[in-house]
Structure formats: structure tokens, C-alpha cells
Amino acid sequence: MSFVVRTAAAAAVAGAALLGSTATAAAAPPNCSLADMSGVLSGVSAAMSAYLFTHPDVNAQLSTMSDMPKEDRSDWMHTYMSDNPSVEADLTGIRQPLVDFRARCGMEPVNLGG
């Protein structure tokens, strides 16, 4: 195979790969990369940690869930949040950036029982 044919073939393959990746990137919603998600999760995690350290009563109550059977946790969390609307409002606010990210990026919402 001649140099010209090999070069043309390589250019065609590279062009197809470039066009394919551009089309895929253009179709993805903005700011929905793994790096974006990691940044959002990091912020939510830091805010949750700070909240729990500054609200030891809430930290203690939520920590009891680790001792519960998995199937009981959702009902327990729903009851706890209903009985503590200010905690529910605080935690909803902390989680809001993740809720917004999931909605913007076409992901299903997550209900934590609140």
C-alpha cells in the first residue's frame, strides 16, 4: 500500500473518530461529566459532615440506622423526618445541589425517605 493511501486511510479514521466524539460530546448535557458529579458529591458530602458534626443529636439519631435491617430504614427515615421538619428542611437544602445535578443530567431522582 502506498504512503498516500495509508495516509488517506489514517486521516479518514481519525476524522471519523473526531466527528463521532464531537457528536457525542454535543449531545451530552452541559456539566454532566464524572468530574462534575464528583465535585457536586464532594460538596454535598462536606456540607453533610459539617451539619452532622454541629448537630450531634441528629448525628446520633441517623447513626442508629446502620444497626437497622435495610428494609426498615426507609420507614424509619420517613417517620424521623416527619417528626423533625427543621432537620428535613436542612438536609433537603444540603442535598439540593445533587438533586439539581441529577435533574440537569437526566438521572433519576433519589428519595432518601424524607
Buried (B, 14 or more C-beta within 10 A) or exposed (E): EEEEEEEEEEEEEEEEEEEEEEEEEEEEEEEBEEEBBEBBEEEBEEBBEEBBEEBEEBEEBBEEBEEEEEEEBBEBBBEBBEEBEEBBEBBEEBBEBBBEBBEEBEEEEEEEBB
